Amino acid sequence: MSLRKPWSRRMKLTFGGFVLALLLALDQLGNVLILGGDPDMTMSTNCGLRIDASDNSRLTRYFCRPVCRLLDLVDKNHCENARE
């Protein structure tokens, strides 16, 4: 019987895998604290869903749209791909 956690199947239990898991946890925590979203969802996914639903709230205008534009510089259509 394996005592490994489910996420460890996708991420190796190395320092790099630990850092990725930590960043994912911080992203999900930010989604809950800032956007009031589902704990299993990342900020990118939540922002992508808000933009796709044409949500015109202040949070979407002043947080989600700039975050998605910034992420687009690193990964093209990041928020759109994250919601799928």
Secondary structure, DSSP 8 states (H G I E B T S, - for coil): -----GGGGTS-SSHHHHHHHHHHHHHHHHHHHHH---TTS-HHHHHHHHHHTT---HHIIIIIHHHHHHHHHHSTTHHHHHT-
